[in-house]
Each structure stands twice: as structure tokens, then as C-alpha cells.
Amino acid sequence: MGRYVIRRLLQMIPVFFGATLLIFLMVNVMGDPIAGLCGDKACDPATATRLKQEFGLDKPVWQQYATYMGNVFTGDFGTAFNGQKVTELMSTAFPVTIRLTIIAILFEIVIGITLGVVTGLRRGRPIDTAVLILTLVVIAIPTFVTGLVLQLVLGVEWQWIKPSVPPDAPFDKLLIPGLVLASVSLAYVTRLTRTSIAENSRADYVRTAVAKGLPRHRVITRHLLRNSLIPVVTFIGTDVGALMGGAIVTERIFNIHGVGFQLYQGILRQSTQTVVGFVTVLVLVFLVANLVVDLLYAVLDPRIRYA
């Protein structure tokens, strides 16, 4: 196991550099950030030259990338065009988005897996049909529609929640935004768990366990569920980074100043340092999440061994 982890960590190094280089190149060709700093009127040549020198934009792209990566390893993600350190933006944005993501993942695990197990064991029955229709409706409705409807009904009409969520909001204030963020993924987890449970319930090892006279709950939890969770764990593991980076719509609806909000502002203002800095951290989140998922495979299925 130890050698496998070391090998995976070494494999993450070229992936990290390749992903950050691609992001850096994409962000640097999305527009002229200097033009955005000058407002509606174009910058005069002298001002444009001074700003490019100040932010290092007068150097070749490869040199900008090398300088950026060298600073990243010292904990310096650069300075936004408003003069604020990107690390300061991260210190306020990531905590609230992490709380929001934790709530979303808990919704996926608790509600999604539970509904998937129930419907998978009762395939073809009315509850199975109802859940399938409900999840299909959730998947079909865009997230911004779900968020706006819940905000209007629960926040404006019934006043159960605040339409706007403060940055330092505790977990209980993020339940509805977390549900909105998790809604589509929750539906996918439910359908994925249902399919996996239904397929594995007909497997030979399940029939053998039943023939031995094992209690039904033990057959489900110790044998059926563990093997059925492998594709679900894969989906949830990759969904962690997707939720953090894809929270732009949810955070805009509930006015949450998290990672999605800062990414949106960075793209809108063409602040390359902000966008690249936040996405660099998200790349690390994806890589770590994938490593954890691979290690969980051995926990769920004893037949899987890493050398």
C-alpha cells in the first residue's frame, strides 16, 4: 500500500504541472486584462506599458508561467488587479465553499445512497418508479431554476431562510444552498446506487450468503452494499472538486462569496492571477480526491490489493 501511494503521488506531479500549464495558457488568451483595468476607455500606451511591467505581463508566457509556479511553491499565488493578495481571497472564499461542499456531499451520501438502496431492492415496484421519475425531473431542471424557486418560496414567501447568506454562515444556514448544489449529483447517486444494487443482488455471492441463512440486513450491509458502492464512491470522489468549482450558480443565487463567486469575478474582470490561483487549488483537490477514492476501493472490496 505504501509503495502504491508513493507511486501515485509521483504520478500526480506531471498531471499537476500539465493541468496548471493548460489553465495558465487558456486564461492568458481569454482577453486583454489591461484593457479591463482602464474601464470603458482604452489605456494610453504609457499606462498600458507600466501596468504590464507591474504585473509581469510584458514577459513571454512561458516565463510568466515559470515565475508563477515558482511563487506557488512558496505560498504566493500572486496579486489580483485590485491590489489584494489572492491568498487573502482564498482565506475568505474556501472556508464557506468547503462547508457548502460538505453539506452537499452529506446529502448525496445520506439521501442518495439510501434512496438507491431502497429502490434497488424494490426494483419495479411503485416506490422505484416514483423515485426514478423524481430523479429524472431533478436532473432535467437546471440548478439555477431549483435555486431561485427554493429561494423565492422558502426565503421570500415563507421566510424560513435568508435569501442572502453571509460569508461566515454556519452549517445550518447553508442547508438549502447545499441541497441546491447537490440536487443534480444526488439524483445521479440515487440512480447509480439503484442500478448497482439491482445488478449485484442477483450475483452468486449474494445467493450463497442467503443460502447460508445469514440475516437479510447482514447480507445487504456486509456483502451487497459494500460491492455496490464502488462506482458510487468513484462518482462522489470526483464530484468533490466539481462541486467546489461548479458552485458559481448556487453562490450567485444565494449571494455567497465563496470560490464560485471569486472565480466569476475573476473571469468578469479578466484577473488572470485570481482565476489561475483558484483553479490551481481545485486541481490539487481533484488529485487528492482521486487518490482517496482509489484507497477506498481496497476498504470496500477485500479482493483489491495494491502492491
N, C-alpha and C positions, 0 to 999 in steps of 0.2 A: 504493500500500500504506500509506504513512504517513497519508494522509487517512482511509483506511478505519479504521485503528487509532484515530486520534483520535476519529472519529465513534462507534466502538464504545465507547470509554472514556466519552464523554459520555452515551451511551445507558445505560451501567451505573449512572450516578448516580441517576436516578429509580427504577430497579429496586432498587438497594441500599436507598434510603430506604423504598420501598414494602414490601420484604420485611422489613426490621427493624421497621417500624411494625406490620405484621401480627403478627410474632412477639411484639413487646412487648405488644400488646393481648391475644393469646392467653394468654401466660404470666400476665398480671395478672388474668385472670378464672378461672384454674385452681384458685384456693383462697385461703385467708387465710394468708399466710406468718407473720404474727404469732402466730396460734394454734399453729403448728408450733414456734415458739421456746419456748413455755411448757410443752411436754410434754403429758402427758395432761390436766392440769388447765387450765382456761381462765384466761387472763391477767386480772388485775384491771384495771378501767378505767384507772387511773393508769399502770400499767405498759404497757398496750397503747398508750396515747396517747404515752408517752415513746418507745417503740420506733418507732412510726410517724413521729414527728418526727425521730428519729435517722437512719432510713433513707429519709426523704423520702417516705414512703407516705401522708402526710396531704395531699399536694398533688393536684390533678387529674391524671388520667392523661396528658393532652396535655403538661402542664408537666413531669411526670416523664420523658416521652419526650424532650422538648426538652433537659432537663438532661442526660439520659443521652447523647444524641448529641453534645452539646457537649463532654462529658467524653471520649467515644470519640476525637474528633479530636485530643485532647491525649495519647492513650495510656492513659487511665484508664477501665477497664471496670467500675469500682465495687468494692464490698467485699462479700464473702459474709457470711452471717449469723453465721458463726463468727469473724468479725473478720479473716479472711485476704483479701488482695487477690486479685481474680480473675486479674490478670496473673500472680501467683505460681503460681496453679493451672495457668494456661496454660503457663507455662515448664516445668513438670514433665510435663504431660499431652500436649502437642502433639508433642514430640520422639519419644516412644515410639510414638504413633499414626502419625506420619509414616513412621517406619521400618516399621511394620506395613503401612501402605498401600503403600509402595514395593515390599515383598516381594509383596503381593497383586497389584499391577499387573504385576510381572515374571512372576508365574505366569500371569496372563491372556495376556500378550503372547507369552511363550515357548511354553508348553504349549497354550494355547487356539488361537492362530493356527496353530501347527504342525499340530495335530490337524485343524483346519479345512481347511488346505490339502491335507493328505494325503487326507482323506475327500472333499473336493470334487473332487479329481482322480480319485478311485476311487469315484464315486457308484454305489450299487447293489451294490458288492462286499461280501464278508463283513466287512472292516475297517470299512467305512462303517456297516454295520448294527450292529456291536458298539459303535462309538463313539456312535452315536445312542442306543442303549439305555442305555449307561453315563451319558451326559449327562442323559438323562431321569430316571434313578434319582437322580442328584446333585441335580437341580432339585426332585424330589419330596420328598427328605429334608430336614427343617428343619435350619438351621445348628446349633442347639443340640444336636441329636442327633449330627450329624457330629463336633462338637467334643468332646462328652462321650465318645463311643466312642473317638476317637483319644487323648484324654487318659487314658482307662482302659487301653487296650491299650498305647500307647507310653510313657505316663508311669508307670502303676502296675504293670502286668503285666511289661512288658519293660524298664522303667526306662531307656529311650533318651533321654527328655526329662524335665525337671522339670515336675510337674503345675502348679506356680505359677511365673510368670515375673516376675522383679524389674523395677522401673521402668527401671533403667539397662541392661537386657539388650541385648547386641549383636545384629547382624543374624542370626547363626547360631542364636541362641536363640529367634528369632521365626519360624523357618521353618514350623513346624507351625501355630502360630496364624495366620500369614499364609496358609497353604494353606486353613485352615478359613474364614477371612474371604473368600477369593477363590473358594471352591468353586462357589457358585451362579453368580457372574459368569463364572467360567472356562467353565462349561458353556454359558452363553449366547454367549460369544465364539466358542467352537468351532462351535456350530450356525450362528451368524450368518456366520462366515467360510466355512463349508462351503457354505451357500446362495449366498453372493455369488460364490464361486469357480466353483461349478457353473453358475450363470447366465451369468457373463462368459466362461466357456470356450467358449461357443457363439457369442460375438459376432463380428462381421465383422472387427474389427481383430485379433483373435487368429488367425482363419483366414488373414488376409492375412500376418501375421507368420510363421506356419507355412509358408505357400506360398512365401514369400521364402527359405526354407531356414535361418532363424535357429535356433540351438541351442535345445533344449527348455528348458534352465534359464534362458536369457535371455528366452524368451517368457514364462515363468512369473514371473520376478522383475521384469523391466523393464516388462512390459505387463499381464499378467493380475493379478498380486498388487497392484500399485500402485492400479489402479482398483477392485479388490475391497475394499481396506482402508478406503475412505471411510466406509461405515456402521459398520465395526468401530471406527475411530478416534472416531466420534461417540459410540458406546456407552461406550468406555473413558474418554473425556474426561468425560462426565457421571458416570461411575461413581467417579471420584476423590473427589469430595465425598461421594457416597453411602457409600463405604467408610469414610471418616473419621467421618462422623456415625452410620453404622449399625453401628459396631463394638461396640455395647453388649453384645450377646450374647457375642461372642468374648472380649472383655476381661473379662467377668464369669466366664466359664468358666475362663480361664487366670489370673485374678486380676491382670490388667494394669491399672495405674492410668493409663489414657490418657483421651482425650476422651470415649469412650463411658462410662467409669466415672464421670467427673466430671459428665456430663450426667445419668446415672442418679441419682447422689447429690443433684444439684441439684433434680431433679424430685421425688425422695422427700422431701427436706427443704423443698420449696417455696421454694427460694432463687432468686428471680427474677433477681437480678444475675448469678449463675453461669450459669443457663440462657441468658439473653439474650446475655451476653457470648460464650459459646462458639458459639452459633448465629450470631451476627453475624460471627464469623471464618469460619465454614463458608459463609455466604452469599458472602463475598469469594472463598473457594476455588472455589465453583461458578462465579462470574462470570469469574474468571481462567481457569479450565479451559475454559469455553466459548469464550473469546476465542482461546486457544491452539489449540483444535480447529479453529476457523474458519480460522486461519492455516495449519494443516497441510493443509487441503484444497488450497490452491494448490501446496503442495510435492508432494502425491501426484498431482494431476491438473493438468498444464500448461495445460489449456484454461480453468481457473478463474483469473480475474484480478479483483483488487479495485481499484476506482478511488478 
